[in-house]
Amino acid sequence: MKFTLSACIFLTLLSSSLQSQNFIQAYANVVNQTQQSNIISHLTDFESFGVKRRGTNSLQNTLNWIKNEYSSYGYASTQLTENVYQNGAFNCKNLIVTKTGTVYPTTFVIICGHYDSVSGTGTNDNGSGTAAILEVARLLQNIPTEYSIKFIHFSGEEDGLLGSEYYVNSVVNATSPKLNIKVVLNLDQVGSVAGQENNTITCERDTSNPSSNNAASFQKTIELQNCFQLYTSLNTIIESAYGSDYVPFENNGEIITGLFETNESPYPHSNSDLLSNMDPVFNYNVAKGAVAAMLHYAVANPNPLAITEFKETNQAVFYPNPAQNQLHIAFGNLETPKINLQLIDWLGKIVLEKEFYPTANQATIDVSTLAKGMYLARITSANQFYSKKIVLN
C-alpha cells in the first residue's frame, strides 16, 4: 500500500459508504450489458493504428476512430468538441464528449483516459482505458443522469500529462464561473497480464497536496470500490494516485479517483504492449465496474425495471428552471440542420418561437420580457419532439 490510514477512520468511512450504496437492480441490468466482444474489438482496432505519437497520422487516425465510435452510439456532433494545444512543434487534440444532466446540468462527472502512446501501439497503455470508456459511453448514451458527464480522451499523457494539464488550464479554470466538477474518474492501463490470475483492480485516491480534497477523494474511491464489489466479480484494493491524467485535476483541488491494474504489466512503452500480452477478460470486468461507477456518480435514474424499460430521451435540457431573464438549452444528442423551440402559455398561446441551426451543444434565449408563470417548452427536431414545463420568475 502507498499510504497509511487509521483503521478507525477507514472503517467509519467504509461503513458509511456501504450504507449509502445499496445494490440497484436497474444498475446491474445496465452493467450486465457490457460486452466483452466490444472490448476485444476496441483493443484490436486501437492496436491496428500503430504508434500514437505526437504529430503522427496514427494519433490523428485514432482520434478519428474514437469520434466515429461516439457517432455510432448516437452522440451528436454538437456533443463532441476538440481541445487543441501545442505539443512541441505539433498541434495535439483532446476529445471531450458531453452528456447533459437532467437536474444538475452545470455540474460534471468526468471519466477520462489518454489515447497516445510511445515506443509501441500502447494497446494496454492506454488502449485498455480507451476501450472501457467507450463501452461506458455506449451504455449510458440513452440513460438520463442527474449530473452531466464528460467523456474525455487526452493526448500528450506520455509527454508529461500535457493534454490534461492544458484542459484544466484552458477549460476548467477558464470557464466563468469555474467548471463545477463533482468527481474525476481516470482509467489508465487496465488490461493486466496474459496468463496471470487477474482478479483484483486497484482503486486510486488522492494523498498529495493540496490536502483539502483528500478526504473527499478517499470517499469517492470507497464508492468506486463498492461499485466493483456490488456489480462485478473483481476484488479491490486502494492505493495512492500518481502519474496519470488525474494529476492536473488533483493539483487543481478537484476530487479525483482512478483505476489501474493490480498485476502490473511489464510491457508499456515497448513494442510488446500488445493485445496478445493482455487479459481482455480483465479489461471487460474493469469496464463493467466503470459503468457501475458512472451510473452511481452521475446518479442515473434508479428505475427498478429492466434496462429495456428505460425510456429513450433526446437529452434536451432546459436550465435554470425556474428561470428569470435567461433560459439555457442543451440540445443533447439532437442533430438536425434545424431545431425549433416554442414557449407556450397555459392558454395554449405560443408566446415565443425560435429556430436554431446549432453549431454548439447549447443556446441561450432571452425571456426577460415574458410574464411570470408556467410555460410549456417544446422542441421539434425532424420527427423528434421534446416537451418540458418551465417556470419563469
N, C-alpha and C positions, 0 to 999 in steps of 0.2 A: 504494500500500500504506500502511496506517496503523500499521505497526510496522517496526522494523529487527531483524535477526537475523543472527547469524553464519552464514555459509554452511556452515561445517563442522558446527555443531550441527544445522542444518536437514537436511543430507544424512545425518548419522548417524541422526537420529530417523526420517527418511523411509525409509531403508534397513531399519532395524529393524522398522518398522511393516509395510512391504511383505512382509518375510519372514514375519511372523506372520499376514498376511491373504492367504490363498490363495482363488482362485475356488472356490466351493462350488456345485455344480450344483443341489442342493436349494434353496439360497437363490435362485438365479436362477429356478427354477421358480415360487417364490412371487412374486418381484418381477415376473415377466412376466405375472402375473395381475392386475396393476394395470390398471384400466380407465379410459381417457380419458373415456368416456361418463359414468362416475360423477363424475369431476372436474367436468365441464361441468354435470351435473345439480345437484351440490352448490353450485356457484357461482351457478347460476340461482336456486335456492331461497334461498340466502343473500341475494342481491340483492333478492329479492321482499319481504323483511321490512322494508326501508326503513332509516332511520337508527337505529342501535342505541345510542342514548344512554342514560345512567343514568336510571332512573325511567320509561322508556318501555315501552309494550306491545311495541314492536318488539324490544327487548332480551330481554324475557321470552319472546316467541314464538320467537326464535332459539334460546334455551336449550332450550325445549321440543322444538324440531325436532332439535337435536343429541341430546338424550336419546332421542328416538324412533328416531333412526338407530342408536344403540348397541343399543337393544332389538331392532331388526330384524336385527342381526348375531348375536344370540344372547346378548348380555350380560344377566345377571340384574339385577333392580332392586337387589339387595343389593350389587352391584358399583359402583353409581352413588351418589355422595354429593355433597351441595351444601355448599359452604363459604361461609357468608353473612357479609357485613360491611357496615358503614355507609359510604356514599359520599355525603357531604353530608347531605341530608335523606332519602336513599333507601337502601333495602336492595338490595345487589347480590350476585350469586352467582357463585362459581367452581364448575365442574363437574369432579369427579375420578372417573375410572373406573379401577378396579384389577383387574389380571390377575395372579394369584398365580403365582410361580415354583415350579419343582419341586425345586430344590436350595437356593437362597438366597431363601426367601420373604420375608425381612425386609430385603432389600437391593433398592433400586428403581432402575430406569431410567425417567426421566421424559421424555416427549415432550409439548410444550406450545405453546400459541399463544393469542392473545386473539380474542374474538368481538365486542367492542364496536366502535363506530365513532363518528365525529364529523363533522358537516357533509357527510354523504353516506352511501351504503349501505355503503361500505367493502368492496367486492367483492374488491379486491386486498388492502387493508389492513384486516382480515385474513381475508377470506373464503378467500383462496388458501391460507393456512396451515391454516385450519379444514378445508377440503376435503381437503388432503393428510393431515392427522392422522386424519380419518375413514376414509380409504382404508387407512391403515396399520392402524387398529384392526380393520377388516373382515377383512383378510388374516391377521392374527395371532391372531384370536379362538380358533381351534381348534388352534394350533400350540404345543406345550409349549416353554417357555423356562426356562432355569435361574434367571434373575433375574426378580423381579416387575417389572411395568410399570405405571406410572401415566400414563394419557392425561388431560391437564389442559387445560381450556378456561377461560381467565381473562377476567373482565370488568375494567373500570377501568384498562386499559392506557393508554387515551387521556387519562385524568385524572391520569397520573403514576405508572403501574405500581402502582396501589393494590391490585388484586386479587392479584397475585403477591407483593407485599410482605406483605399480610395472611396469605396462605397460609404463607409462610416463617415468620412470627412465630407464627401460631396453630396450625400443624400440624407443620412441620418441627422447629422448636425447642421446641415444647410437648409433643412425643412423648417418652415416657420408656422406654428411652433415646432420645436424639435420632434422628429418622428417618435411616436409613442410605441415602444416595444415591450410586449408582455414577457417574451422569452425567446431566446435563440437556441435552436437545436442544430448542431453541426454533425455531419456524418463524414468521416474520413477513414478509409481503409477498414472496411467491414466485411472482407471476403475471406480472411483467415488462410489456413494452410491445408492443401490437399493431403489426405491420408492421416490426419490427426483427428482426435476426438474434440470437435469444436462445439461445445455445449454451453459456453459461457460468454456473455458480452460484457464489456467494460462500459459503465456509465460514468461520464466525466463531469466534475463540478469545479467551480472556481475556488481556488485557495490563494490567489495572488492579490496584489494591491491594484486598485483601491479595495479595501476590505469591506466597505459599506454594502456591497452587493453579494458578499459571500454567503451569508445565511440564506438569502432568497434563492441563490443558485443551488445551494445544497438541498433546499426544499423541492425545487423543480427537478433535481436529479433523483431524489427519492421517488417523486411522482413518476419519473421516467422508468425507474427500476420497478415500480409497482405495475406499470403498464405491461412490461415484459412478463412479470410474474402472473398477471391476470389473463393475458391473451396469447402467450407463446410458451413453448417448451424450454426456452433457454434459461439458464441460471444467470445471475448478475453479480457483479462486484462494482464498487465505486472507487474511482481513482481521481487524481488531480488532472485538470485540463492543462494542456500545453501544446504549443507548436502547430496550431491549425487555425482555420479561418474564424473561429470564435474569439481569438485573442484580441483583435482590434475592438470588437464589441465589449469584451471583458474589460479592456483598458479604458473604455468609454463609460464604464459604470453600468452597462446593461446586464441583465440576468441571462446567464448562458448555461448550457449543458451540452453534452455531446456523447457520441457513440464511437467506440474504437474496438477492434478485435482484441480478445484476450490472448489467444495464441497468435503472437505477432509474427507476421511473415518476414523472412529474411530477404525477399526479392524486390521490394520497392526501389526505385531509382536504378533499375538494371533491366537488361534485355530479357530477364527471366520473370518479370512481373506480368504473367500471362494467365489466362483462364485455366490452363492445364495445371497450374500450380496453386489454384484456389479451391475453395469449397463453396460452390454456388448454393448448396442447400443451406449452409450457414448464412450466406448473404440473403437468401429468401426469408429465413426466420428473423433476421435483423429488420428486413423490410416490414414484416408483419408487426413487429414491435414499434417501428417508427409510425406506421399507420395508426396504431392504437394511441400512441403518444400525441399525435396531431389531432385526433378526434377529441382527446382529453383536453389538451392545452387550448385548442380553439373553441371548445365547447360545442360539439356537434349536437344536433337535435337528438336527445336521448329517447327517441321513439322506440318503444318496446317491440315494434313489429319487425318483420324480416326486412332485409335490405331491398327487396323488390317492392316494398311498400313505402320506401322513402319517396316522396313526391319530387319530381324533377322541378327545377326552378331556373329561371333565366338569370338569377343572381343580380337583378337590378335592385339597387338600394337607394332610398331617399334619406338624407340626414342633413341637419339635425331634425328630429321630429319629437316634440313641437319645434317649428321654425319661426324665425322672426323676419328679418329683412332678406335673407338669402336661403335658398334651398339648393342643396347639392345632390347630384345624381351620379351614382356609379353604375355604369352600363353593364358591368359584369361580362358575361360571355355573349351578349347580343352583338352580332356582327352583320350588319347590312349597310348599304350605302346611306340609308336614311332611317332615322328614328323619330317618331312623332310623340310628343308629350302633350297631354291635355290635363288641365286642372278643372274639375267640375264641382260646382257647389251643390248643396243638398236639395236645391230645387231642380237640379238636372241641367243647369246652365253652364256652358263652357266659358269660364272667366279668363282663361289663359291658354294659349296654344302655341307651341313652338316646334320647329323641325330642327333636328341635329344631323350633321354629317360628321360623325365622330372620328377624330384622328387621335383622340386620347380616351382614357377609360372613364373620365369624369367630366361633368359640366356643372355650371352654376347658373341659376336663374334668379332674377330679382322679383321678390314677392312683396316688397315693401308697400306697394300701392293697393294690395288686396285687403279686404276686410278680415278682421279676426274671425276665426271659426274653423269648422271642419270641412275638408275637401276630399274628393277622390282624385288621386293622381293616377293617370292611365297612360301607359307606354304601349305603343304599337310598333312592332319591328317585323316587317314582312308579314308572315302569318302568325306571329307570336304576340301574345297580349300579357300585360302585367299590370295589376292594379293594387293600390295601397292607400289606406286612409292617412291623410296628412292634417295636422293641426297647425294653424298659424296663430301665433300670439301677438 
